[in-house]
Amino acid sequence: MLRTDKDWEEWQADSLAAALLMPKKPFIQAARDELGIGLSVYRGKMNSCQYYESLARIANQFQVSKNAACIRLKQLGLIPSVV
């Protein structure tokens, strides 16, 4: 939850960084390639990035941390955002 101006600034910076480092279309394609066809299969079945063995490969492809890739998967609605 964004409670302070600092929280809002951090959220904006994180969102911009994610969009720049992990553009939507290439990131979704990479996620589909790594997680298999039909990402909707994964929705609701797994609630944490720890279950995605392919996450490290996706993160490596975009040269970001696994945590950053996990956040981006959640931002794009590819996995549940509530854990």
Summary of the structure (lengths in Angstrom):
residues: 83
radius of gyration: 12.9
end to end distance: 14.5
largest distance: 40.2
contacts: 200
relative contact order: 0.17
helix: 64%
strand: 0%
